[in-house]
Amino acid sequence: MRNSRARPEVGTFLVATDTDDERLFVGNDLADAERAIMGNTEFTVVGNVRPR
């Protein structure tokens, strides 16, 4: 997942269940989310704006 933006008042930006072959979570603007990712993931996480 790349270059996405959380909408204002979003709870969790990404809920991951039953995923496989996870790759990149890069360049996302998560400032308006309460939390970035829920679930067990193995994404390579780089260059994201973190939730406030």
Residue pairs with C-beta under 8 A, 6 or more apart in sequence:
1 14
1 24
1 25
1 26
1 28
1 43
2 24
2 25
2 26
2 27
2 28
3 26
3 27
3 28
4 13
4 28
4 29
5 28
5 29
5 32
6 13
6 28
6 29
6 30
6 31
6 32
6 33
6 51
7 32
8 32
9 32
10 32
10 33
10 34
11 33
11 34
11 35
12 33
12 34
12 35
12 36
12 37
12 38
13 28
13 30
13 33
13 35
13 36
13 37
13 51
14 25
14 36
14 37
14 38
14 39
15 37
15 38
15 39
16 22
16 37
16 38
16 39
16 40
16 41
17 39
19 39
19 41
22 41
22 42
22 43
23 43
23 44
24 43
24 44
24 46
25 36
25 37
25 41
25 43
25 44
25 45
25 46
25 48
26 44
26 45
26 46
26 47
26 48
27 46
27 47
27 48
28 36
28 48
28 49
29 48
29 49
30 36
30 48
30 49
30 50
30 51
31 49
31 50
31 51
31 52
32 51
32 52
33 51
34 51
35 51
36 48
36 50
36 51
37 43
